[in-house]
Amino acid sequence: MNTTIIDITSDAYQLFATRLLDELSGKNYFSGSFEFEVGDYSARLVATLFIYYTQVRQPDTEVTFISDIVPVWWELHTCIDGQEFLNNFSFNELREYIKDMQNI
């Protein structure tokens, strides 16, 4: 049995957050998956999510931000050369990266 655990780095979370924000694009609900390469491994995020927004009034405009993402289900599969490995991914940490990217 392979006991290798893939460490999800801050760069990987940044990539996941960017990709997820692209997928959400104004939606209130997301159910799907997407794949991408992260360094020496591939990742596939499968998720069903509810997305909540808030509007913030700026001096000359109103800006809409994602205020929260509530996962109904999520799983992150990570593979190296076609072999799946465990990882230490945290959806709560991904949520924080998304908030930071929006400057909330």
All heavy atoms as an XYZ file, in Angstrom:
863
protein
N       0.832     -1.183      0.000
C       0.000      0.000      0.000
C       0.877      1.247      0.000
O       1.823      1.354      0.771
C      -0.906     -0.018      1.219
C      -1.816      1.165      1.295
S      -2.937      0.954      2.697
C      -3.590      2.553      2.764
N       0.539      2.200     -0.858
C       1.305      3.431     -0.969
C       0.836      4.425      0.086
O      -0.343      4.727      0.178
C       1.141      4.019     -2.367
C       2.133      5.120     -2.640
O       2.615      5.767     -1.712
N       2.428      5.323     -3.880
N       1.752      4.934      0.886
C       1.396      5.881      1.942
C       1.784      7.313      1.604
O       1.732      8.184      2.467
C       2.051      5.471      3.272
O       3.470      5.430      3.092
C       1.527      4.140      3.754
N       2.197      7.558      0.366
C       2.545      8.910     -0.054
C       1.311      9.796     -0.025
O       0.251      9.407     -0.511
C       3.135      8.904     -1.479
O       4.303      8.093     -1.481
C       3.473     10.296     -1.946
N       1.450     10.978      0.553
C       0.370     11.960      0.572
C       0.859     13.204     -0.158
O       1.913     13.742      0.158
C      -0.047     12.312      2.011
C      -0.630     11.076      2.702
C      -1.039     13.465      2.013
C      -1.024     11.299      4.132
N       0.086     13.635     -1.138
C       0.445     14.837     -1.890
C       0.088     16.055     -1.051
O      -1.050     16.208     -0.602
C      -0.274     14.864     -3.251
C       0.256     13.720     -4.120
C      -0.101     16.216     -3.931
C      -0.425     13.565     -5.456
N       1.080     16.912     -0.832
C       0.895     18.138     -0.070
C       0.329     19.216     -0.987
O       0.944     19.550     -2.002
C       2.228     18.583      0.524
C       2.095     19.819      1.377
O       1.107     19.918      2.137
O       2.978     20.693      1.295
N      -0.832     19.740     -0.641
C      -1.442     20.808     -1.434
C      -0.840     22.123     -0.951
O      -1.098     22.573      0.169
C      -2.977     20.806     -1.288
C      -3.560     19.432     -1.614
C      -3.579     21.892     -2.161
C      -3.297     18.930     -3.022
N      -0.023     22.727     -1.792
C       0.712     23.945     -1.444
C      -0.142     25.191     -1.676
O      -1.204     25.130     -2.298
C       1.977     24.058     -2.297
O       1.581     24.205     -3.665
C       2.885     22.844     -2.136
N       0.355     26.323     -1.205
C      -0.363     27.586     -1.430
C      -0.479     27.893     -2.917
O      -1.508     28.417     -3.363
C       0.308     28.733     -0.678
O       1.637     28.901     -1.105
N       0.545     27.558     -3.710
C       0.461     27.767     -5.160
C      -0.657     26.924     -5.765
O      -1.386     27.380     -6.653
C       1.785     27.420     -5.847
C       2.878     28.432     -5.564
O       2.557     29.560     -5.129
O       4.057     28.096     -5.778
N      -0.818     25.700     -5.282
C      -1.882     24.833     -5.781
C      -3.251     25.389     -5.385
O      -4.171     25.431     -6.208
C      -1.713     23.418     -5.255
N      -3.387     25.848     -4.151
C      -4.666     26.448     -3.729
C      -4.992     27.672     -4.574
O      -6.141     27.896     -4.951
C      -4.639     26.837     -2.248
C      -4.953     25.692     -1.326
C      -3.966     25.138     -0.516
C      -6.243     25.157     -1.248
C      -4.253     24.083      0.340
C      -6.528     24.104     -0.393
C      -5.528     23.567      0.393
O      -5.818     22.519      1.234
N      -3.987     28.447     -4.885
C      -4.184     29.631     -5.730
C      -4.713     29.200     -7.104
O      -5.639     29.803     -7.641
C      -2.858     30.385     -5.866
C      -2.971     31.739     -6.488
C      -3.494     32.771     -5.511
O      -3.367     32.621     -4.301
N      -4.091     33.813     -6.023
N      -4.123     28.165     -7.660
C      -4.564     27.639     -8.956
C      -5.990     27.097     -8.867
O      -6.823     27.381     -9.726
C      -3.609     26.543     -9.425
C      -3.911     25.885    -10.763
C      -3.859     26.892    -11.894
C      -2.923     24.751    -11.010
N      -6.287     26.330     -7.830
C      -7.639     25.783     -7.647
C      -8.661     26.917     -7.538
O      -9.723     26.866     -8.136
C      -7.740     24.929     -6.385
C      -6.876     23.709     -6.354
C      -6.619     23.075     -5.163
C      -6.314     23.176     -7.501
C      -5.827     21.938     -5.094
C      -5.516     22.040     -7.454
C      -5.278     21.424     -6.247
N      -8.333     27.940     -6.736
C      -9.256     29.062     -6.531
C      -9.508     29.809     -7.829
O     -10.654     30.146     -8.146
C      -8.695     30.000     -5.463
N      -8.457     30.065     -8.585
C      -8.606     30.749     -9.871
C      -9.499     29.955    -10.805
O     -10.423     30.494    -11.417
C      -7.222     30.974    -10.522
O      -6.432     31.786     -9.655
C      -7.351     31.645    -11.877
N      -9.235     28.675    -10.895
C     -10.021     27.813    -11.788
C     -11.481     27.720    -11.336
O     -12.394     27.786    -12.148
C      -9.379     26.435    -11.852
C     -10.048     25.475    -12.784
C      -9.881     25.924    -14.257
N     -10.724     25.140    -15.107
C     -10.379     23.992    -15.678
N      -9.163     23.515    -15.503
N     -11.222     23.339    -16.435
N     -11.707     27.602    -10.033
C     -13.069     27.509     -9.522
C     -13.820     28.817     -9.752
O     -14.988     28.802    -10.161
C     -13.077     27.138     -8.042
C     -14.444     26.860     -7.425
C     -15.196     25.772     -8.202
C     -14.301     26.465     -5.968
N     -13.179     29.951     -9.527
C     -13.826     31.233     -9.793
C     -14.237     31.345    -11.251
O     -15.311     31.859    -11.566
C     -12.906     32.394     -9.405
C     -12.823     32.686     -7.911
C     -11.712     33.696     -7.630
C     -14.156     33.182     -7.384
N     -13.401     30.866    -12.160
C     -13.749     30.860    -13.588
C     -14.981     29.999    -13.846
O     -15.851     30.352    -14.635
C     -12.586     30.343    -14.442
C     -11.430     31.321    -14.519
O     -11.615     32.506    -14.171
O     -10.334     30.887    -14.915
N     -15.060     28.857    -13.180
C     -16.190     27.934    -13.351
C     -17.483     28.516    -12.781
O     -18.557     28.292    -13.331
C     -15.894     26.589    -12.681
C     -14.797     25.790    -13.342
C     -15.187     25.206    -14.686
O     -16.371     24.910    -14.900
O     -14.284     25.042    -15.526
N     -17.384     29.232    -11.670
C     -18.585     29.729    -11.004
C     -19.225     30.886    -11.756
O     -20.429     30.906    -11.957
C     -18.268     30.148     -9.565
C     -17.767     29.035     -8.662
C     -17.473     29.576     -7.272
C     -18.754     27.886     -8.602
N     -18.448     31.855    -12.133
C     -18.856     32.965    -12.975
C     -20.326     33.374    -12.822
O     -21.130     33.242    -13.734
C     -18.553     32.619    -14.434
O     -18.852     33.698    -15.282
N     -20.698     33.850    -11.637
C     -22.039     34.366    -11.415
C     -23.103     33.330    -11.097
O     -24.265     33.667    -10.905
N     -22.749     32.073    -11.026
C     -23.729     31.014    -10.745
C     -24.047     30.958     -9.251
O     -23.201     31.266     -8.416
C     -23.184     29.648    -11.175
C     -22.906     29.535    -12.650
C     -22.255     28.200    -12.958
C     -21.840     28.120    -14.414
N     -21.058     26.916    -14.688
N     -25.263     30.533     -8.922
C     -25.654     30.312     -7.537
C     -25.455     28.862     -7.130
O     -25.517     28.535     -5.954
C     -27.120     30.686     -7.320
C     -27.340     32.170     -7.469
O     -26.532     32.963     -7.013
N     -28.422     32.547     -8.110
N     -25.248     28.001     -8.129
C     -25.132     26.566     -7.890
C     -24.149     26.006     -8.900
O     -24.148     26.399    -10.065
C     -26.505     25.908     -8.082
C     -26.521     24.409     -7.942
C     -26.518     23.809     -6.693
C     -26.551     23.586     -9.059
C     -26.540     22.434     -6.554
C     -26.577     22.202     -8.941
C     -26.573     21.638     -7.681
O     -26.595     20.277     -7.552
N     -23.290     25.116     -8.448
C     -22.337     24.463     -9.348
C     -22.322     22.983     -9.021
O     -22.229     22.593     -7.854
C     -20.931     25.042     -9.170
C     -19.877     24.294     -9.943
C     -19.669     24.551    -11.278
C     -19.110     23.317     -9.323
C     -18.703     23.851    -11.996
C     -18.144     22.618    -10.032
C     -17.946     22.885    -11.365
N     -22.423     22.176    -10.049
C     -22.261     20.742     -9.896
C     -21.480     20.260    -11.105
O     -21.960     20.347    -12.240
C     -23.618     20.034     -9.824
O     -23.424     18.655     -9.619
N     -20.268     19.822    -10.871
C     -19.442     19.394    -11.985
C     -18.037     19.058    -11.536
O     -17.775     18.869    -10.347
N     -17.151     19.015    -12.509
C     -15.761     18.700    -12.213
C     -14.864     19.390    -13.231
O     -15.324     19.790    -14.303
C     -15.530     17.193    -12.252
O     -15.725     16.708    -13.559
N     -13.617     19.522    -12.871
C     -12.606     20.003    -13.807
C     -11.260     19.430    -13.414
O     -11.035     19.057    -12.269
C     -12.580     21.533    -13.911
C     -12.440     22.262    -12.605
C     -11.195     22.555    -12.081
C     -13.563     22.667    -11.913
C     -11.066     23.233    -10.895
C     -13.446     23.359    -10.710
C     -12.199     23.644    -10.208
N     -10.399     19.310    -14.418
C      -9.077     18.721    -14.225
C      -8.004     19.724    -14.606
O      -8.225     20.587    -15.448
C      -8.934     17.473    -15.092
C      -9.906     16.380    -14.732
C      -9.743     15.130    -15.585
O      -8.609     14.842    -16.003
O     -10.754     14.467    -15.805
N      -6.841     19.577    -13.997
C      -5.716     20.442    -14.316
C      -4.436     19.810    -13.806
O      -4.467     18.887    -12.994
C      -5.907     21.840    -13.742
C      -6.444     21.863    -12.338
C      -5.588     21.915    -11.262
C      -7.802     21.827    -12.112
C      -6.071     21.923     -9.977
C      -8.299     21.846    -10.817
C      -7.430     21.891     -9.751
N      -3.330     20.314    -14.286
C      -1.999     19.856    -13.871
C      -1.448     20.820    -12.831
O      -1.566     22.034    -12.978
C      -1.050     19.808    -15.072
C      -1.469     18.833    -16.149
C      -1.421     17.379    -15.694
O      -0.456     17.004    -14.989
O      -2.355     16.637    -16.039
N      -0.869     20.271    -11.790
C      -0.254     21.069    -10.731
C       1.120     20.483    -10.480
O       1.248     19.437     -9.848
C      -1.083     21.004     -9.421
C      -0.455     21.887     -8.357
C      -2.522     21.376     -9.659
N       2.143     21.141    -10.988
C       3.496     20.616    -10.790
C       3.637     19.216    -11.357
O       3.388     18.986    -12.534
N       3.974     18.257    -10.501
C       4.222     16.895    -10.974
C       3.012     15.965    -10.809
O       3.125     14.761    -10.988
C       5.431     16.292    -10.248
C       5.243     16.215     -8.739
O       4.310     16.863     -8.222
O       6.023     15.511     -8.081
N       1.860     16.517    -10.485
C       0.664     15.677    -10.360
C      -0.520     16.301    -11.092
O      -0.536     17.492    -11.377
C       0.316     15.409     -8.890
C      -0.076     16.622     -8.077
C      -1.415     17.007     -7.970
C       0.874     17.374     -7.396
C      -1.782     18.106     -7.226
C       0.508     18.467     -6.648
C      -0.822     18.835     -6.564
O      -1.178     19.922     -5.818
N      -1.495     15.477    -11.393
C      -2.742     15.978    -11.975
C      -3.804     15.950    -10.888
O      -3.736     15.149     -9.952
C      -3.165     15.125    -13.171
O      -3.417     13.801    -12.770
N      -4.765     16.841    -11.009
C      -5.823     16.943    -10.005
C      -7.169     17.031    -10.697
O      -7.291     17.614    -11.777
C      -5.601     18.169     -9.134
N      -8.168     16.441    -10.057
C      -9.543     16.505    -10.561
C     -10.442     16.826     -9.381
O     -10.539     16.050     -8.434
C      -9.955     15.185    -11.189
C     -11.365     15.209    -11.737
C     -11.638     13.922    -12.533
N     -12.918     14.004    -13.172
C     -13.995     13.325    -12.766
N     -13.906     12.489    -11.740
N     -15.128     13.464    -13.394
N     -11.056     18.013     -9.442
C     -11.975     18.433     -8.394
C     -13.395     18.133     -8.848
O     -13.811     18.552     -9.927
C     -11.826     19.931     -8.107
C     -12.728     20.502     -7.017
C     -12.401     19.890     -5.658
C     -12.599     22.013     -6.958
N     -14.114     17.375     -8.048
C     -15.517     17.058     -8.282
C     -16.282     17.719     -7.148
O     -15.939     17.517     -5.975
C     -15.769     15.532     -8.252
C     -17.231     15.216     -8.495
C     -14.877     14.817     -9.260
N     -17.300     18.525     -7.485
C     -17.983     19.252     -6.423
C     -19.421     19.600     -6.780
O     -19.746     19.807     -7.956
C     -17.224     20.530     -6.108
N     -20.228     19.678     -5.749
C     -21.561     20.265     -5.823
C     -21.567     21.357     -4.769
O     -21.320     21.092     -3.582
C     -22.651     19.216     -5.538
O     -22.550     18.180     -6.516
C     -24.031     19.833     -5.593
N     -21.817     22.590     -5.212
C     -21.633     23.750     -4.347
C     -22.796     24.730     -4.455
O     -23.354     24.918     -5.545
C     -20.365     24.512     -4.765
C     -19.091     23.723     -4.999
C     -18.050     24.588     -5.692
C     -18.571     23.194     -3.682
N     -23.122     25.370     -3.340
C     -24.011     26.527     -3.344
C     -23.125     27.747     -3.176
O     -22.230     27.761     -2.321
C     -25.020     26.464     -2.201
C     -26.105     25.451     -2.423
C     -26.107     24.262     -1.726
C     -27.125     25.685     -3.342
C     -27.110     23.321     -1.934
C     -28.124     24.748     -3.562
C     -28.123     23.569     -2.854
N     -23.381     28.770     -3.985
C     -22.555     29.966     -3.964
C     -23.409     31.142     -3.510
O     -24.498     31.368     -4.047
C     -21.941     30.256     -5.355
C     -21.084     29.074     -5.824
C     -21.067     31.494     -5.305
C     -21.805     28.063     -6.613
N     -22.912     31.878     -2.525
C     -23.628     33.032     -1.983
C     -22.836     34.301     -2.284
O     -21.608     34.304     -2.199
C     -23.822     32.873     -0.470
C     -24.699     31.698     -0.141
C     -24.148     30.439      0.092
C     -26.082     31.839     -0.095
C     -24.960     29.353      0.376
C     -26.900     30.749      0.181
C     -26.329     29.512      0.415
O     -27.124     28.426      0.684
N     -23.569     35.351     -2.607
C     -22.950     36.614     -3.000
C     -23.368     37.734     -2.053
O     -24.401     37.661     -1.404
C     -23.382     36.992     -4.423
C     -22.914     36.013     -5.466
C     -23.695     34.906     -5.805
C     -21.697     36.180     -6.113
C     -23.261     33.995     -6.761
C     -21.269     35.280     -7.069
C     -22.048     34.186     -7.384
O     -21.621     33.294     -8.321
N     -22.548     38.759     -2.018
C     -22.883     39.988     -1.311
C     -22.499     41.154     -2.206
O     -21.572     41.044     -3.016
C     -22.165     40.069      0.057
O     -22.692     41.152      0.788
C     -20.669     40.236     -0.104
N     -23.233     42.231     -2.070
C     -22.930     43.423     -2.851
C     -22.360     44.483     -1.918
O     -22.888     44.713     -0.827
C     -24.171     43.943     -3.554
C     -24.648     42.987     -4.621
C     -25.851     43.509     -5.374
O     -26.604     44.327     -4.865
N     -26.024     43.035     -6.591
N     -21.288     45.109     -2.362
C     -20.617     46.143     -1.586
C     -20.670     47.432     -2.390
O     -20.295     47.465     -3.569
C     -19.150     45.745     -1.295
C     -18.427     46.859     -0.558
C     -19.091     44.445     -0.518
N     -21.158     48.459     -1.746
C     -21.262     49.756     -2.413
C     -19.918     50.469     -2.336
O     -19.361     50.650     -1.261
C     -22.344     50.588     -1.740
C     -23.017     51.546     -2.683
C     -24.179     52.234     -2.020
N     -25.476     51.725     -2.357
C     -26.016     51.731     -3.567
N     -25.320     52.157     -4.586
N     -27.237     51.312     -3.764
N     -19.393     50.833     -3.480
C     -18.180     51.631     -3.600
C     -18.627     53.072     -3.879
O     -19.793     53.302     -4.192
C     -17.318     51.104     -4.751
C     -16.943     49.635     -4.646
C     -15.819     49.386     -3.658
O     -14.970     50.212     -3.467
N     -15.845     48.223     -3.024
N     -17.721     54.055     -3.808
C     -18.135     55.444     -4.036
C     -18.909     55.666     -5.345
O     -19.886     56.403     -5.362
C     -16.811     56.213     -4.045
C     -15.904     55.381     -3.218
C     -16.318     53.958     -3.446
N     -18.502     55.024     -6.414
C     -19.169     55.273     -7.700
C     -19.702     54.004     -8.369
O     -20.065     54.043     -9.548
C     -18.229     56.021     -8.647
C     -16.852     55.399     -8.716
O     -16.505     54.628     -7.816
O     -16.121     55.698     -9.667
N     -19.769     52.900     -7.634
C     -20.271     51.658     -8.223
C     -20.667     50.676     -7.111
O     -20.417     50.929     -5.942
C     -19.225     51.015     -9.159
O     -19.824     49.925     -9.845
C     -18.015     50.534     -8.397
N     -21.269     49.594     -7.513
C     -21.588     48.515     -6.581
C     -20.889     47.261     -7.087
O     -21.005     46.911     -8.259
C     -23.105     48.309     -6.519
C     -23.543     47.451     -5.381
C     -25.042     47.494     -5.180
O     -25.723     46.687     -5.825
O     -25.510     48.344     -4.393
N     -20.160     46.579     -6.211
C     -19.378     45.411     -6.591
C     -19.979     44.173     -5.922
O     -20.329     44.210     -4.750
C     -17.896     45.572     -6.174
C     -17.082     44.364     -6.573
C     -17.310     46.839     -6.759
N     -20.100     43.088     -6.686
C     -20.624     41.831     -6.164
C     -19.468     40.867     -5.915
O     -18.632     40.653     -6.790
C     -21.626     41.206     -7.161
O     -22.682     42.136     -7.387
C     -22.197     39.917     -6.623
N     -19.436     40.302     -4.711
C     -18.402     39.352     -4.310
C     -19.051     38.038     -3.901
O     -20.189     38.017     -3.437
C     -17.618     39.858     -3.096
C     -16.783     41.064     -3.343
C     -17.205     42.313     -2.924
C     -15.561     40.954     -3.979
C     -16.428     43.430     -3.134
C     -14.777     42.056     -4.195
C     -15.212     43.304     -3.778
N     -18.295     36.960     -4.021
C     -18.722     35.689     -3.439
C     -18.479     35.814     -1.940
O     -17.352     36.049     -1.506
C     -17.925     34.503     -4.018
C     -18.285     34.297     -5.488
C     -18.191     33.234     -3.209
C     -17.457     33.231     -6.190
N     -19.539     35.697     -1.161
C     -19.395     35.805      0.290
C     -19.162     34.451      0.940
O     -18.546     34.357      1.995
C     -20.612     36.477      0.908
O     -21.785     35.768      0.594
N     -19.661     33.380      0.290
C     -19.428     32.048      0.829
C     -19.703     31.007     -0.246
O     -20.477     31.250     -1.172
C     -20.324     31.776      2.036
C     -19.795     30.650      2.918
O     -18.683     30.134      2.657
O     -20.492     30.288      3.871
N     -19.044     29.898     -0.098
C     -19.271     28.729     -0.952
C     -19.515     27.571      0.008
O     -18.660     27.262      0.845
C     -18.060     28.422     -1.847
C     -17.775     29.607     -2.775
C     -18.310     27.149     -2.646
C     -16.518     29.448     -3.593
N     -20.684     26.975     -0.112
C     -21.040     25.878      0.783
C     -21.039     24.584     -0.017
O     -21.848     24.417     -0.928
C     -22.420     26.114      1.430
C     -22.801     24.940      2.315
C     -22.416     27.418      2.219
N     -20.119     23.693      0.296
C     -20.070     22.433     -0.435
C     -21.125     21.448      0.061
O     -21.272     21.246      1.261
C     -18.663     21.911     -0.158
C     -18.305     22.502      1.169
C     -19.016     23.817      1.249
N     -21.865     20.885     -0.870
C     -22.758     19.776     -0.561
C     -21.931     18.501     -0.629
O     -22.066     17.607      0.194
C     -23.933     19.715     -1.571
C     -24.804     18.499     -1.332
C     -24.736     21.002     -1.518
N     -21.054     18.454     -1.624
C     -20.148     17.323     -1.824
C     -18.916     17.833     -2.530
O     -18.989     18.695     -3.406
C     -20.813     16.251     -2.684
C     -19.886     15.118     -2.997
C     -19.162     14.953     -4.147
C     -19.556     14.014     -2.158
N     -18.404     13.817     -4.062
C     -18.636     13.210     -2.851
C     -19.951     13.629     -0.884
C     -18.103     12.046     -2.309
C     -19.424     12.472     -0.361
C     -18.518     11.694     -1.078
N     -17.764     17.331     -2.157
C     -16.552     17.621     -2.915
C     -15.578     16.462     -2.721
O     -15.611     15.759     -1.714
C     -15.904     18.943     -2.499
C     -15.348     18.948     -1.114
C     -15.966     19.397      0.011
C     -14.059     18.473     -0.681
N     -15.153     19.224      1.103
C     -13.974     18.653      0.702
C     -12.975     17.906     -1.350
C     -12.851     18.298      1.434
C     -11.865     17.546     -0.609
C     -11.809     17.753      0.757
N     -14.747     16.281     -3.709
C     -13.631     15.340     -3.601
C     -12.539     15.817     -4.551
O     -12.821     16.340     -5.621
C     -14.058     13.910     -3.910
C     -14.782     13.728     -5.215
C     -15.400     12.347     -5.362
O     -16.375     12.061     -4.656
O     -14.887     11.587     -6.200
N     -11.316     15.684     -4.118
C     -10.171     16.051     -4.941
C      -9.334     14.801     -5.143
O      -8.838     14.214     -4.179
C      -9.321     17.143     -4.294
C      -8.129     17.570     -5.146
C      -8.588     18.390     -6.340
C      -7.111     18.337     -4.331
N      -9.212     14.404     -6.399
C      -8.395     13.248     -6.751
C      -7.053     13.766     -7.265
O      -7.010     14.673     -8.096
C      -9.075     12.409     -7.838
C     -10.387     11.853     -7.396
N     -10.492     10.663     -6.721
C     -11.646     12.337     -7.521
C     -11.759     10.426     -6.450
N     -12.484     11.426     -6.917
N      -5.977     13.194     -6.791
C      -4.643     13.584     -7.226
C      -3.896     12.349     -7.708
O      -3.902     11.310     -7.035
C      -3.871     14.265     -6.074
O      -4.006     13.499     -4.876
C      -4.402     15.669     -5.811
N      -3.275     12.475     -8.879
C      -2.585     11.334     -9.498
C      -1.203     11.740     -9.983
O      -0.995     12.857    -10.450
C      -3.376     10.817    -10.696
S      -4.990     10.160    -10.275
N      -0.291     10.789     -9.893
C       1.041     10.919    -10.497
C       1.207      9.723    -11.412
O       1.072      8.573    -10.969
C       2.151     10.942     -9.422
C       1.973     12.145     -8.495
C       3.527     10.969    -10.085
C       2.931     12.169     -7.319
N       1.459     10.003    -12.679
C       1.620      8.948    -13.685
C       0.467      7.944    -13.659
O       0.659      6.730    -13.722
C       2.953      8.215    -13.498
C       4.153      9.130    -13.701
O       4.048     10.062    -14.519
O       5.174      8.911    -13.034
N      -0.757      8.467    -13.517
C      -1.942      7.618    -13.557
C      -2.271      6.889    -12.273
O      -3.295      6.227    -12.182
N      -1.425      7.005    -11.256
C      -1.689      6.341     -9.979
C      -2.214      7.369     -8.984
O      -1.602      8.414     -8.772
C      -0.426      5.691     -9.431
C      -0.666      4.939     -8.139
C       0.588      4.256     -7.608
O       1.653      4.327     -8.198
N       0.453      3.601     -6.477
N      -3.354      7.074     -8.362
C      -3.962      8.010     -7.416
C      -3.264      7.968     -6.062
O      -2.891      6.898     -5.571
C      -5.451      7.718     -7.237
C      -6.163      8.788     -6.442
C      -7.666      8.771     -6.573
O      -8.211      7.874     -7.243
O      -8.293      9.661     -6.001
N      -3.090      9.161     -5.481
C      -2.470      9.315     -4.171
C      -3.381     10.145     -3.276
O      -4.091     11.026     -3.754
C      -1.114     10.031     -4.284
C      -0.057      9.209     -4.958
C       0.086      9.225     -6.337
C       0.788      8.409     -4.204
C       1.058      8.467     -6.960
C       1.771      7.645     -4.825
C       1.902      7.673     -6.200
N      -3.334      9.883     -1.990
C      -4.046     10.711     -1.022
C      -3.465     12.114     -1.038
O      -2.324     12.336     -1.473
C      -3.908     10.118      0.382
C      -4.545      8.759      0.617
C      -4.223      8.263      2.023
C      -6.043      8.814      0.400
N      -4.244     13.087     -0.552
C      -3.771     14.466     -0.464
C      -4.325     15.100      0.805
O      -5.187     14.537      1.470
C      -4.187     15.256     -1.716
C      -5.685     15.299     -1.872
O      -6.378     15.957     -1.099
N      -6.206     14.589     -2.868
N      -3.815     16.269      1.141
C      -4.257     16.964      2.353
C      -5.082     18.217      2.021
O      -5.071     19.199      2.753
C      -3.056     17.319      3.240
C      -2.105     18.297      2.573
O      -2.220     18.594      1.384
N      -1.146     18.789      3.333
N      -5.839     18.171      0.933
C      -6.687     19.273      0.497
C      -7.743     19.602      1.554
O      -8.316     18.719      2.173
C      -7.381     18.887     -0.812
C      -8.318     19.935     -1.341
C      -7.838     21.014     -2.042
C      -9.684     19.823     -1.139
C      -8.707     21.975     -2.543
C     -10.564     20.768     -1.633
C     -10.072     21.847     -2.335
N      -7.991     20.903      1.735
C      -9.021     21.373      2.660
C      -9.920     22.359      1.923
O      -9.434     23.382      1.415
C      -8.375     22.063      3.867
O      -9.321     22.849      4.554
N     -11.213     22.063      1.858
C     -12.124     22.991      1.188
C     -12.186     24.312      1.949
O     -12.300     25.376      1.329
C     -13.529     22.396      1.042
C     -14.329     23.139      0.010
C     -14.296     22.750     -1.315
C     -15.071     24.250      0.353
C     -14.991     23.462     -2.280
C     -15.773     24.968     -0.597
C     -15.732     24.568     -1.922
N     -12.091     24.274      3.271
C     -12.096     25.518      4.049
C     -10.922     26.413      3.675
O     -11.058     27.636      3.608
C     -12.082     25.228      5.545
C     -13.426     24.747      6.036
O     -14.457     25.048      5.439
N     -13.424     23.982      7.105
N      -9.776     25.812      3.429
C      -8.619     26.608      3.018
C      -8.835     27.188      1.619
O      -8.520     28.351      1.362
C      -7.341     25.770      3.063
C      -6.108     26.617      2.945
C      -4.858     25.945      3.458
O      -4.950     24.956      4.204
O      -3.768     26.434      3.114
N      -9.409     26.398      0.720
C      -9.728     26.904     -0.625
C     -10.684     28.084     -0.530
O     -10.506     29.092     -1.215
C     -10.344     25.792     -1.471
C     -10.820     26.208     -2.858
C      -9.655     26.714     -3.708
C     -11.528     25.045     -3.539
N     -11.671     27.988      0.329
C     -12.639     29.075      0.532
C     -11.913     30.363      0.928
O     -12.235     31.452      0.443
C     -13.635     28.644      1.607
C     -14.704     29.639      1.884
C     -15.585     29.212      3.061
N     -16.466     28.128      2.676
C     -16.651     27.029      3.393
N     -16.016     26.841      4.525
N     -17.491     26.103      2.995
N     -10.927     30.268      1.807
C     -10.167     31.450      2.236
C      -9.367     32.064      1.087
O      -9.272     33.284      0.974
C      -9.259     31.114      3.417
C     -10.018     30.784      4.683
C     -10.989     31.880      5.107
O     -10.602     33.073      5.101
O     -12.148     31.547      5.431
N      -8.790     31.216      0.242
C      -8.067     31.730     -0.925
C      -9.005     32.490     -1.852
O      -8.640     33.534     -2.393
C      -7.365     30.599     -1.687
C      -6.006     30.273     -1.126
C      -5.872     29.404     -0.054
C      -4.860     30.846     -1.652
C      -4.635     29.105      0.478
C      -3.607     30.561     -1.127
C      -3.501     29.698     -0.055
O      -2.262     29.428      0.472
N     -10.202     31.977     -2.041
C     -11.179     32.648     -2.904
C     -11.544     33.998     -2.322
O     -11.591     35.002     -3.041
C     -12.419     31.755     -3.122
C     -12.033     30.580     -4.018
C     -13.578     32.549     -3.708
C     -13.079     29.506     -4.148
N     -11.768     34.063     -1.027
C     -12.087     35.346     -0.379
C     -10.916     36.325     -0.520
O     -11.111     37.497     -0.832
C     -12.439     35.130      1.084
C     -13.798     34.506      1.280
C     -14.108     34.322      2.754
C     -15.466     33.683      2.922
N     -15.804     33.493      4.355
N      -9.693     35.840     -0.309
C      -8.513     36.689     -0.445
C      -8.343     37.222     -1.864
O      -7.960     38.376     -2.061
C      -7.236     35.953     -0.027
C      -7.148     35.729      1.467
O      -7.933     36.351      2.226
O      -6.306     34.920      1.892
N      -8.636     36.391     -2.841
C      -8.487     36.801     -4.238
C      -9.462     37.910     -4.613
O      -9.214     38.691     -5.512
C      -8.665     35.613     -5.188
C      -7.529     34.622     -5.117
S      -7.830     33.170     -6.087
C      -7.717     33.835     -7.752
N     -10.578     37.968     -3.892
C     -11.592     38.990     -4.159
C     -11.395     40.210     -3.261
O     -12.188     41.143     -3.310
C     -12.994     38.421     -3.914
C     -13.321     37.254     -4.798
C     -14.698     36.758     -4.483
O     -15.621     37.021     -5.232
N     -14.868     36.091     -3.355
N     -10.381     40.177     -2.407
C     -10.088     41.262     -1.468
C     -11.247     41.550     -0.521
O     -11.588     42.687     -0.265
C      -9.705     42.546     -2.226
C      -8.454     42.363     -3.023
O      -7.496     41.781     -2.550
N      -8.468     42.840     -4.247
N     -11.838     40.467     -0.011
C     -12.942     40.632      0.949
C     -12.362     40.828      2.333
O     -11.491     40.129      2.744
C     -13.890     39.414      0.909
C     -14.549     39.365     -0.455
C     -14.899     39.470      2.021
C     -15.456     38.186     -0.655
